[in-house]
Amino acid sequence: MSQHISRQYNTELEDIRNRVMSMGGMVEQQVADAVRALVEGDERLADVVVNNDYKINAMEVSIDEECNLVLARRQPTAGDLRLLVAVIKTITDLERIGDEAERIARMAMHISDKSQIDRFHGRIEHLGELAGKMLKGSLNAFARMDVDMAVEVWREDQKLDKEYDGIMRQLITLMMEDNRSIPCALDAMWAARSLERVGDRASNICEYVIYLVRGKDVRHTSLEQMEAEARNKPDS
């Protein structure tokens, strides 16, 4: 971040960045706990995830309010303005990732016949690991303002999508072979879908990193275009 004559202004921006990272760490833990609750059938842990969701919501509101105060009070331009815009977008995606973790936890509490889902534990756990890795990588890219890391994490979404498609095909086959498995398989489908969405949200954060550092909006672009923009110097 650029330094300012006002030490207080520097402190405000650094505090916002630190709070985003704290929120990101909490969201990471929520996703990991939700997946573990589902895979291990741990209803107690699932209940903890559900009950902790309000903390993430409160952090989003608090950081958003702080960003709005800085916008009104400091009237930032160029890189500082991009930072605040990127933060506001990032915390929105983090809050929604928290919602996905809560949804997975509720699936863990809802699945009645856990024996039916045992055969998918390994794949769902792997999907959770991929999603968690993307989330951690996107937050590290944000913390370091590292566009190369952001592009690498964004590329990982292809692996996650491929794994997700494989799980969905396997669950559909199970339901066709045994209609008694349908309720449980549908829950597993929703959980897998939530993890796929975690990857998408992590990809969004990577796009905000490139916008923050390079000043370019790379949403809805190809990987090649994103890589090209990541190599370019910022306009200001």
N, C-alpha and C positions, 0 to 999 in steps of 0.2 A: 504494500500500500504506500501511496505517496505520503510524505510528512507535511505537516502544516505548522504555521506560526503558532496557532492555538494548540497548546498541549492538551487541553480539554477535548478538542475535536478529535485529535489522534486517539485519545482514551476512549471516546464514544464509539469510534469505528472499530477499534480493537475489541472492545467489549461485545459488540454485536457479533463479530466473527467468532469470538470464544463461545458465546451463547449458542450460536448455530452448531458448533462442533459438539457442545454438550448435548444438545437436542439430538444430533445425529448419533451420538454414542448410545443414548437411551433407546432410540428407534432400532439400532442394530441389535441391542439386547432383547428387545421385544420380539423381533423377527426370529432370532435364534431360539428364544424360549418357546415361542409358539410352535415352531417346527419340532422341537424336542417333545413338547407336550403331545403333539399329534402322533409322532412316531412311537413314543413310549406309552401312550395312553395315560398320560399323567394329568388327571383332571384338576388336581390342586394347582399345578403350575399353569395350566390353561386359565384357571380362575384368576391367578395373579396377573397374567397378561391382560385379561379383560379389564380388571380393576385398575390397572396402571395406565390405561389409555387416556384417561382424563388429564394426566400429567403432561403428556405430549401435546394435547389440545391447548392446555394452558400456556405451555412454552411458545407455541406458535402465535397465540394472541399477544403475549407479552413482547416477543421479539418484533412482531409486526408493528405494535404500538411504538416501540423504541425507534424503529426505522422511520416511521411517519413523523416523529418528533424531530429527528435529525434532518429530514427533508424540509420540514417547515422552518426550522431554526437556522440551519446552515446553508440551505439552498445550494447543494453540491452540484458540481458539473463534472463532465468527462469521466475519469476513472472512478471517482467517489460515487457518482450517480449510478454508474454501472454496478458498482459493488452493492449498493442498497437495493437496486432492482433485482440483481441476482440473488441476494439474500431473501427477499420477499418471495421470489419464485421457489427457491430451494426449500424454505420452511413449509411452503404449501405442499410440495411433493413429499417432504418428510412426514408431515401430518397424515397424508394419505397412505404412505407406507405403514404408518402406525395403525391406520384403520384396517389395512390388509392383515397385519399381524393379529389384530383383535379378531378378525373374521376367521383366520386359521385356528385360533384358540377356541373359538365357539364351535368350529367343526370338531375339534378334539373332544369337546364336552358332549357333542351331539351324537357322535358315532356310537351306536348301541352294540353292534356286533363287531368288535375289534378284530376278531379272528379273520374276518373277511378281508381286512385291509392289510394283513400282515405281509402278504406277498409284494406289496408296493412300498413297504417302509423304506427299503434301500433306495429306490428311485426317487421317492419324495424327499428323502433326506439329502440325496445328492442334488436335487433341484434346489433345496433350501441352501445348501452350501454354495452353489453357483450364485444364487440371488444375494446371499450374504456377502460373498466376495465382491460382487459388483457394487453393492452398497458401500462397503468399506473403501473400495478403490475410488469411488466417486467422491466420498468425503475427504479422502486423502488428497485427491486432485484439487478439491476446493480449498483445503487448508494450505496447500503449497502453491496454489494458482498455477498448476502444472498442466499445460494443454496437451502435452504428449501422453501423460498418464490418462487424461480424460478421454483421448481418442482410443487408447488401448482398452479402457474399461467399456467404452461404448461398443467396441468390436466384440466384446465378450457376450453381448446380448444375443448374438447369433447362436452361440453354443446353448445358452439357456433356452431359447425358443425351440431348438432342435430336441432337447431333452423333454421339454414340455409336450411337444407334439407326440413323442414316443409314449409318454405316460398316458396321454389322452387316448391314443389308439389301443393301448393295453386295457384301459378301463372300459372302453366301448366293447371290446371283445369279451371281457368278463361279463358284462351285463347281458350280452347276446347269448352267452353260454349258460348263464344261471340268473334267472330273473329275481331270485331271492337276494342277490348281491346289489340290486339296483340302488336302494337307499344309501347303502354304505359307499358304493362307487360314486354316486353323485356328490356326496360330501367330499370324497377324495378329489373329485374333479374341481370342485370349488376351491379347495385348498391349493391345488396345483395352479389354478388360474390366478389366485392371489399372489403366489410366488412369481409367476410370470409377470404380473403387474409390478411387483417390487423391482424386477429387472428393468422394466420400462421406466419407472420413476427414477431409478439410479442413472439410466441413460439421459434422462432429462437434466439431471444435475450436472452431468458431464457437458451437456450443451451450454448450460449457464456459465460453466467455467470458461469455455471458449469465448462466450460473449463478454465475460468480465475481463479477460486478459487481452483478447484480440479486437473487441468492439464489433464483432460480427455475429449476427443471428443465424445460427446453423440449424435451427429447427426445420424439419421436413426436407432435409437435404440428404444426399447420398453420402456414404462413407468417404468416397473419393473427394467430394466437395468439402466435407468436414476436415479431412486431412489437409487439404489445400489451404483452407482458412486458418487452420491451426499453425501453419508455417508462416503465414503472413504477419507482418507487424501491425499493431493497432493503428487506427486512423488518428487517435489522440490519446 
